[in-house]
Amino acid sequence: KEQGKPMLKDGGTPVRSGKWQIMINGESYKVIVAEAAKKALQTNREKTGMAQNHFERVFIVKAVMDTNGKNVAAAIGFSTRENKIYSFKAKAMLCVSAGAVNCFRPRSVGEGMGRTWYPVFSAGSGYAFGMQAGAELTLMEYRFVPARSEDGYGPVGAWFLFFKAKATDSYGNDYCADKEYFDDAVARYGDYAKGLGTAVRNHLMMRAMKDGRGPILMQTPAAMEALGKSFIEKLGEEEGKKKIKHLEAEAWEDFLDMCTRSAPT
């Protein structure tokens, strides 16, 4: 908050989504975190006497090995803005680049084929950087293929937690209310399953899809209708409708970036 994180508020109170979370405008989050990191680096420069420890727009292309052939002694890169080559030497180095995107065909088809939640410029160069230096690559068999709504390509947790939307199987049944599924989840995961947290809801969804009850449909119109009624009852006709319009804008623009036919109104 002190650094300017934009929170969604109802009056002076931050809006909650679930037990542990508050709503923020996430598109501004990275900039705020970057500013905090820059301040920390400035503190480090003052403590160590180092002239510069922060280099931006430098594309690292190769790790240089020590004479013993076991340790990385330096990393070579070039500036994407200036005609400069950089050589960074250190006692220890950490490669924290992202993973690789679009290795596997997404479930989306047609126009949605090229859309992905993960940055498309994460092309696996971090893996190559370590591999070329002789690093041991572990857990490379791990594949993450997230479930995605047909017309909304971003994460949809806000719809479940904030807008209280429910999802149904292709028969119109709420799979989270299925007694057989729920009892099985409790038997597997104990009291944790009784709270129907995100992980458990996803487990029940995958169970429904495995049993041939897909596709799963998120009932956005019902969620907005229920919220609209509660706002009108709480705030009155005029103020309630204003609140609904505000939430419709949030649902449309910030969370799903969806096409017209999946609009929640």
C-alpha positions as YAML, in Angstrom:
chain: A
units: angstrom
residues:
- id: 1
  name: LYS
  ca: [0.00, 0.00, 0.00]
- id: 2
  name: GLU
  ca: [2.80, 2.41, 0.90]
- id: 3
  name: GLN
  ca: [4.40, 1.78, -2.50]
- id: 4
  name: GLY
  ca: [1.23, 2.67, -4.37]
- id: 5
  name: LYS
  ca: [-0.29, -0.74, -5.00]
- id: 6
  name: PRO
  ca: [-3.76, 0.02, -6.48]
- id: 7
  name: MET
  ca: [-6.35, -1.80, -4.40]
- id: 8
  name: LEU
  ca: [-10.01, -2.19, -5.22]
- id: 9
  name: LYS
  ca: [-11.95, -0.64, -2.36]
- id: 10
  name: ASP
  ca: [-15.54, -0.53, -1.16]
- id: 11
  name: GLY
  ca: [-15.50, 2.82, 0.57]
- id: 12
  name: GLY
  ca: [-12.33, 2.76, 2.64]
- id: 13
  name: THR
  ca: [-12.18, -1.02, 2.99]
- id: 14
  name: PRO
  ca: [-10.15, -3.22, 0.59]
- id: 15
  name: VAL
  ca: [-12.37, -5.62, -1.35]
- id: 16
  name: ARG
  ca: [-11.73, -9.24, -0.43]
- id: 17
  name: SER
  ca: [-11.87, -12.28, -2.69]
- id: 18
  name: GLY
  ca: [-11.86, -15.30, -0.45]
- id: 19
  name: LYS
  ca: [-10.40, -15.61, 3.02]
- id: 20
  name: TRP
  ca: [-6.80, -14.64, 2.36]
- id: 21
  name: GLN
  ca: [-6.86, -12.33, -0.65]
- id: 22
  name: ILE
  ca: [-7.69, -8.74, -1.50]
- id: 23
  name: MET
  ca: [-8.35, -7.44, -5.01]
- id: 24
  name: ILE
  ca: [-5.71, -5.31, -6.76]
- id: 25
  name: ASN
  ca: [-5.21, -3.96, -10.26]
- id: 26
  name: GLY
  ca: [-2.60, -6.53, -11.17]
- id: 27
  name: GLU
  ca: [-1.33, -4.85, -14.32]
- id: 28
  name: SER
  ca: [0.40, -2.27, -12.10]
- id: 29
  name: TYR
  ca: [1.97, -4.81, -9.76]
- id: 30
  name: LYS
  ca: [5.20, -5.55, -11.64]
- id: 31
  name: VAL
  ca: [6.13, -1.88, -11.92]
- id: 32
  name: ILE
  ca: [5.71, -1.42, -8.18]
- id: 33
  name: VAL
  ca: [7.78, -4.52, -7.36]
- id: 34
  name: ALA
  ca: [10.49, -3.34, -9.76]
- id: 35
  name: GLU
  ca: [10.72, 0.02, -7.99]
- id: 36
  name: ALA
  ca: [11.07, -1.73, -4.63]
- id: 37
  name: ALA
  ca: [13.84, -3.93, -6.08]
- id: 38
  name: LYS
  ca: [15.69, -0.87, -7.38]
- id: 39
  name: LYS
  ca: [15.62, 0.67, -3.91]
- id: 40
  name: ALA
  ca: [17.03, -2.55, -2.44]
- id: 41
  name: LEU
  ca: [19.84, -2.54, -5.01]
- id: 42
  name: GLN
  ca: [20.64, 1.07, -4.12]
- id: 43
  name: THR
  ca: [20.96, 0.03, -0.48]
- id: 44
  name: ASN
  ca: [23.30, -2.77, -1.57]
- id: 45
  name: ARG
  ca: [25.49, -0.33, -3.52]
- id: 46
  name: GLU
  ca: [25.78, 1.95, -0.52]
- id: 47
  name: LYS
  ca: [26.75, -0.93, 1.77]
- id: 48
  name: THR
  ca: [29.26, -2.56, -0.59]
- id: 49
  name: GLY
  ca: [30.68, 0.51, -2.30]
- id: 50
  name: MET
  ca: [29.90, -1.02, -5.69]
- id: 51
  name: ALA
  ca: [29.44, 1.58, -8.43]
- id: 52
  name: GLN
  ca: [26.71, -0.31, -10.30]
- id: 53
  name: ASN
  ca: [24.85, -3.55, -9.67]
- id: 54
  name: HIS
  ca: [21.78, -3.10, -11.83]
- id: 55
  name: PHE
  ca: [21.86, -3.58, -15.60]
- id: 56
  name: GLU
  ca: [18.73, -3.47, -17.71]
- id: 57
  name: ARG
  ca: [18.17, -4.34, -21.39]
- id: 58
  name: VAL
  ca: [21.09, -6.79, -21.41]
- id: 59
  name: PHE
  ca: [20.51, -10.09, -23.21]
- id: 60
  name: ILE
  ca: [22.66, -12.85, -21.71]
- id: 61
  name: VAL
  ca: [23.69, -15.41, -24.33]
- id: 62
  name: LYS
  ca: [26.41, -17.60, -22.85]
- id: 63
  name: ALA
  ca: [27.93, -18.86, -19.62]
- id: 64
  name: VAL
  ca: [31.74, -19.01, -19.51]
- id: 65
  name: MET
  ca: [33.23, -21.90, -17.57]
- id: 66
  name: ASP
  ca: [36.14, -21.70, -15.13]
- id: 67
  name: THR
  ca: [39.44, -23.38, -15.98]
- id: 68
  name: ASN
  ca: [38.40, -26.38, -13.91]
- id: 69
  name: GLY
  ca: [35.46, -26.91, -16.25]
- id: 70
  name: LYS
  ca: [32.99, -27.31, -13.38]
- id: 71
  name: ASN
  ca: [32.02, -23.82, -12.31]
- id: 72
  name: VAL
  ca: [30.55, -20.88, -14.18]
- id: 73
  name: ALA
  ca: [32.99, -17.98, -13.96]
- id: 74
  name: ALA
  ca: [31.22, -15.38, -16.08]
- id: 75
  name: ALA
  ca: [28.20, -14.62, -18.21]
- id: 76
  name: ILE
  ca: [28.37, -12.83, -21.55]
- id: 77
  name: GLY
  ca: [25.60, -10.65, -22.96]
- id: 78
  name: PHE
  ca: [24.88, -7.69, -25.20]
- id: 79
  name: SER
  ca: [22.83, -4.54, -24.77]
- id: 80
  name: THR
  ca: [19.57, -4.36, -26.70]
- id: 81
  name: ARG
  ca: [19.80, -0.56, -26.76]
- id: 82
  name: GLU
  ca: [23.50, 0.22, -27.24]
- id: 83
  name: ASN
  ca: [26.43, -1.21, -29.17]
- id: 84
  name: LYS
  ca: [27.95, -2.82, -26.06]
- id: 85
  name: ILE
  ca: [29.03, -6.27, -24.92]
- id: 86
  name: TYR
  ca: [28.91, -7.10, -21.20]
- id: 87
  name: SER
  ca: [30.91, -9.66, -19.24]
- id: 88
  name: PHE
  ca: [29.70, -10.35, -15.70]
- id: 89
  name: LYS
  ca: [32.03, -12.21, -13.33]
- id: 90
  name: ALA
  ca: [30.91, -13.56, -9.97]
- id: 91
  name: LYS
  ca: [31.61, -16.27, -7.41]
- id: 92
  name: ALA
  ca: [28.10, -17.65, -7.87]
- id: 93
  name: MET
  ca: [25.38, -17.10, -10.45]
- id: 94
  name: LEU
  ca: [21.67, -17.76, -10.50]
- id: 95
  name: CYS
  ca: [19.65, -18.25, -13.67]
- id: 96
  name: VAL
  ca: [16.03, -17.27, -13.02]
- id: 97
  name: SER
  ca: [14.66, -16.94, -16.53]
- id: 98
  name: ALA
  ca: [11.22, -18.32, -17.26]
- id: 99
  name: GLY
  ca: [10.18, -21.62, -18.77]
- id: 100
  name: ALA
  ca: [9.15, -22.55, -22.29]
- id: 101
  name: VAL
  ca: [5.77, -21.77, -23.81]
- id: 102
  name: ASN
  ca: [3.77, -23.49, -26.54]
- id: 103
  name: CYS
  ca: [5.80, -26.69, -26.40]
- id: 104
  name: PHE
  ca: [2.51, -28.57, -26.33]
- id: 105
  name: ARG
  ca: [-0.57, -27.79, -28.37]
- id: 106
  name: PRO
  ca: [-3.11, -25.83, -26.28]
- id: 107
  name: ARG
  ca: [-6.70, -26.95, -25.90]
- id: 108
  name: SER
  ca: [-7.83, -23.71, -27.53]
- id: 109
  name: VAL
  ca: [-8.53, -23.84, -31.25]
- id: 110
  name: GLY
  ca: [-8.86, -21.32, -34.06]
- id: 111
  name: GLU
  ca: [-8.33, -17.75, -32.92]
- id: 112
  name: GLY
  ca: [-7.46, -18.95, -29.44]
- id: 113
  name: MET
  ca: [-4.56, -21.12, -30.62]
- id: 114
  name: GLY
  ca: [-2.03, -18.30, -30.42]
- id: 115
  name: ARG
  ca: [-3.22, -16.94, -27.09]
- id: 116
  name: THR
  ca: [-1.52, -18.04, -23.93]
- id: 117
  name: TRP
  ca: [-1.50, -16.98, -20.30]
- id: 118
  name: TYR
  ca: [2.28, -17.36, -20.08]
- id: 119
  name: PRO
  ca: [4.51, -14.87, -21.96]
- id: 120
  name: VAL
  ca: [5.07, -16.10, -25.51]
- id: 121
  name: PHE
  ca: [8.64, -14.79, -25.42]
- id: 122
  name: SER
  ca: [9.52, -17.46, -22.83]
- id: 123
  name: ALA
  ca: [11.11, -19.66, -25.47]
- id: 124
  name: GLY
  ca: [13.16, -21.94, -23.21]
- id: 125
  name: SER
  ca: [16.41, -19.97, -23.53]
- id: 126
  name: GLY
  ca: [16.96, -20.34, -19.79]
- id: 127
  name: TYR
  ca: [17.01, -24.11, -20.19]
- id: 128
  name: ALA
  ca: [19.49, -23.81, -23.06]
- id: 129
  name: PHE
  ca: [21.68, -21.45, -21.01]
- id: 130
  name: GLY
  ca: [22.07, -24.04, -18.26]
- id: 131
  name: MET
  ca: [22.28, -27.02, -20.60]
- id: 132
  name: GLN
  ca: [25.12, -25.51, -22.64]
- id: 133
  name: ALA
  ca: [27.06, -24.92, -19.43]
- id: 134
  name: GLY
  ca: [26.63, -28.57, -18.43]
- id: 135
  name: ALA
  ca: [24.01, -28.04, -15.73]
- id: 136
  name: GLU
  ca: [21.97, -30.98, -14.50]
- id: 137
  name: LEU
  ca: [18.38, -30.49, -15.60]
- id: 138
  name: THR
  ca: [15.83, -32.04, -13.25]
- id: 139
  name: LEU
  ca: [12.03, -32.30, -13.33]
- id: 140
  name: MET
  ca: [12.00, -31.64, -17.06]
- id: 141
  name: GLU
  ca: [9.21, -34.20, -17.38]
- id: 142
  name: TYR
  ca: [6.88, -31.83, -15.54]
- id: 143
  name: ARG
  ca: [4.20, -30.43, -17.82]
- id: 144
  name: PHE
  ca: [1.79, -27.68, -16.90]
- id: 145
  name: VAL
  ca: [-1.27, -27.49, -19.13]
- id: 146
  name: PRO
  ca: [-3.78, -25.28, -17.27]
- id: 147
  name: ALA
  ca: [-7.51, -25.49, -17.74]
- id: 148
  name: ARG
  ca: [-8.78, -22.44, -19.57]
- id: 149
  name: SER
  ca: [-12.22, -21.06, -20.33]
- id: 150
  name: GLU
  ca: [-13.03, -21.17, -24.04]
- id: 151
  name: ASP
  ca: [-13.51, -17.43, -24.46]
- id: 152
  name: GLY
  ca: [-11.38, -16.15, -21.62]
- id: 153
  name: TYR
  ca: [-7.66, -16.75, -21.82]
- id: 154
  name: GLY
  ca: [-6.62, -15.40, -18.43]
- id: 155
  name: PRO
  ca: [-6.89, -17.02, -14.99]
- id: 156
  name: VAL
  ca: [-10.50, -17.14, -13.79]
- id: 157
  name: GLY
  ca: [-9.99, -17.36, -10.02]
- id: 158
  name: ALA
  ca: [-11.57, -13.95, -9.53]
- id: 159
  name: TRP
  ca: [-14.80, -15.25, -11.03]
- id: 160
  name: PHE
  ca: [-14.98, -18.05, -8.49]
- id: 161
  name: LEU
  ca: [-13.69, -16.17, -5.44]
- id: 162
  name: PHE
  ca: [-14.81, -12.59, -6.06]
- id: 163
  name: PHE
  ca: [-17.92, -12.93, -8.22]
- id: 164
  name: LYS
  ca: [-18.97, -16.23, -6.56]
- id: 165
  name: ALA
  ca: [-19.61, -17.89, -9.93]
- id: 166
  name: LYS
  ca: [-20.37, -21.59, -10.12]
- id: 167
  name: ALA
  ca: [-19.35, -23.99, -12.86]
- id: 168
  name: THR
  ca: [-21.41, -26.88, -14.13]
- id: 169
  name: ASP
  ca: [-20.76, -29.92, -16.26]
- id: 170
  name: SER
  ca: [-22.36, -30.44, -19.66]
- id: 171
  name: TYR
  ca: [-25.48, -31.83, -17.96]
- id: 172
  name: GLY
  ca: [-25.97, -28.63, -15.97]
- id: 173
  name: ASN
  ca: [-24.91, -30.21, -12.67]
- id: 174
  name: ASP
  ca: [-22.64, -28.51, -10.14]
- id: 175
  name: TYR
  ca: [-19.83, -31.05, -9.88]
- id: 176
  name: CYS
  ca: [-18.64, -29.46, -6.61]
- id: 177
  name: ALA
  ca: [-22.01, -30.42, -5.08]
- id: 178
  name: ASP
  ca: [-21.78, -34.02, -6.32]
- id: 179
  name: LYS
  ca: [-21.88, -36.18, -3.17]
- id: 180
  name: GLU
  ca: [-19.82, -38.99, -4.66]
- id: 181
  name: TYR
  ca: [-17.10, -36.62, -5.83]
- id: 182
  name: PHE
  ca: [-17.09, -34.65, -2.58]
- id: 183
  name: ASP
  ca: [-16.95, -37.76, -0.36]
- id: 184
  name: ASP
  ca: [-14.07, -39.11, -2.44]
- id: 185
  name: ALA
  ca: [-12.17, -35.83, -2.06]
- id: 186
  name: VAL
  ca: [-12.70, -35.85, 1.73]
- id: 187
  name: ALA
  ca: [-11.48, -39.46, 1.88]
- id: 188
  name: ARG
  ca: [-8.34, -38.46, -0.03]
- id: 189
  name: TYR
  ca: [-7.55, -35.09, 1.51]
- id: 190
  name: GLY
  ca: [-9.40, -35.01, 4.84]
- id: 191
  name: ASP
  ca: [-10.69, -31.79, 6.38]
- id: 192
  name: TYR
  ca: [-8.82, -29.72, 3.79]
- id: 193
  name: ALA
  ca: [-11.32, -30.82, 1.15]
- id: 194
  name: LYS
  ca: [-14.30, -29.66, 3.19]
- id: 195
  name: GLY
  ca: [-13.41, -26.02, 2.59]
- id: 196
  name: LEU
  ca: [-13.65, -26.53, -1.20]
- id: 197
  name: GLY
  ca: [-10.53, -24.50, -1.86]
- id: 198
  name: THR
  ca: [-9.17, -23.86, -5.34]
- id: 199
  name: ALA
  ca: [-7.09, -27.04, -5.50]
- id: 200
  name: VAL
  ca: [-10.06, -29.20, -4.47]
- id: 201
  name: ARG
  ca: [-12.42, -27.51, -6.93]
- id: 202
  name: ASN
  ca: [-9.91, -28.10, -9.70]
- id: 203
  name: HIS
  ca: [-9.61, -31.74, -8.63]
- id: 204
  name: LEU
  ca: [-13.39, -32.16, -8.82]
- id: 205
  name: MET
  ca: [-13.45, -30.48, -12.22]
- id: 206
  name: MET
  ca: [-10.80, -32.85, -13.58]
- id: 207
  name: ARG
  ca: [-12.75, -35.77, -12.13]
- id: 208
  name: ALA
  ca: [-15.89, -34.63, -13.98]
- id: 209
  name: MET
  ca: [-13.99, -34.24, -17.23]
- id: 210
  name: LYS
  ca: [-12.36, -37.65, -16.80]
- id: 211
  name: ASP
  ca: [-15.83, -39.16, -16.34]
- id: 212
  name: GLY
  ca: [-16.97, -37.69, -19.65]
- id: 213
  name: ARG
  ca: [-19.07, -34.89, -18.19]
- id: 214
  name: GLY
  ca: [-17.25, -32.08, -19.98]
- id: 215
  name: PRO
  ca: [-17.09, -29.46, -21.23]
- id: 216
  name: ILE
  ca: [-17.24, -27.46, -18.02]
- id: 217
  name: LEU
  ca: [-19.32, -24.29, -18.23]
- id: 218
  name: MET
  ca: [-18.80, -21.25, -15.99]
- id: 219
  name: GLN
  ca: [-22.20, -19.73, -15.27]
- id: 220
  name: THR
  ca: [-21.26, -16.04, -15.50]
- id: 221
  name: PRO
  ca: [-24.80, -14.70, -16.13]
- id: 222
  name: ALA
  ca: [-26.12, -16.38, -12.98]
- id: 223
  name: ALA
  ca: [-23.25, -14.96, -10.91]
- id: 224
  name: MET
  ca: [-23.83, -11.41, -12.12]
- id: 225
  name: GLU
  ca: [-27.58, -11.72, -11.60]
- id: 226
  name: ALA
  ca: [-27.11, -12.89, -8.01]
- id: 227
  name: LEU
  ca: [-24.66, -10.07, -7.29]
- id: 228
  name: GLY
  ca: [-27.05, -7.56, -8.85]
- id: 229
  name: LYS
  ca: [-29.90, -8.63, -6.60]
- id: 230
  name: SER
  ca: [-27.72, -8.43, -3.49]
- id: 231
  name: PHE
  ca: [-26.49, -4.93, -4.39]
- id: 232
  name: ILE
  ca: [-30.01, -3.63, -5.02]
- id: 233
  name: GLU
  ca: [-31.21, -5.09, -1.71]
- id: 234
  name: LYS
  ca: [-28.25, -3.59, 0.13]
- id: 235
  name: LEU
  ca: [-27.85, -0.22, -1.60]
- id: 236
  name: GLY
  ca: [-31.19, 0.44, -3.22]
- id: 237
  name: GLU
  ca: [-32.20, 0.52, -6.89]
- id: 238
  name: GLU
  ca: [-30.12, 3.48, -8.10]
- id: 239
  name: GLU
  ca: [-26.86, 2.86, -6.21]
- id: 240
  name: GLY
  ca: [-27.16, -0.89, -6.72]
- id: 241
  name: LYS
  ca: [-27.29, -0.51, -10.50]
- id: 242
  name: LYS
  ca: [-24.23, 1.77, -10.43]
- id: 243
  name: LYS
  ca: [-22.34, -0.87, -8.47]
- id: 244
  name: ILE
  ca: [-23.39, -3.55, -10.95]
- id: 245
  name: LYS
  ca: [-22.11, -1.47, -13.88]
- id: 246
  name: HIS
  ca: [-18.76, -1.06, -12.15]
- id: 247
  name: LEU
  ca: [-18.44, -4.80, -11.56]
- id: 248
  name: GLU
  ca: [-19.43, -5.57, -15.14]
- id: 249
  name: ALA
  ca: [-16.55, -3.39, -16.30]
- id: 250
  name: GLU
  ca: [-14.14, -5.23, -14.00]
- id: 251
  name: ALA
  ca: [-15.43, -8.61, -15.15]
- id: 252
  name: TRP
  ca: [-15.22, -7.68, -18.80]
- id: 253
  name: GLU
  ca: [-11.88, -5.91, -19.01]
- id: 254
  name: ASP
  ca: [-9.64, -6.95, -16.14]
- id: 255
  name: PHE
  ca: [-10.28, -10.63, -15.66]
- id: 256
  name: LEU
  ca: [-11.17, -12.35, -18.90]
- id: 257
  name: ASP
  ca: [-10.47, -10.06, -21.87]
- id: 258
  name: MET
  ca: [-13.03, -12.18, -23.59]
- id: 259
  name: CYS
  ca: [-14.88, -12.09, -26.84]
- id: 260
  name: THR
  ca: [-18.39, -10.70, -27.15]
- id: 261
  name: ARG
  ca: [-20.36, -13.91, -27.04]
- id: 262
  name: SER
  ca: [-19.09, -14.82, -23.57]
- id: 263
  name: ALA
  ca: [-19.98, -11.50, -21.94]
- id: 264
  name: PRO
  ca: [-21.46, -11.93, -18.45]
- id: 265
  name: THR
  ca: [-24.37, -9.55, -19.06]
...
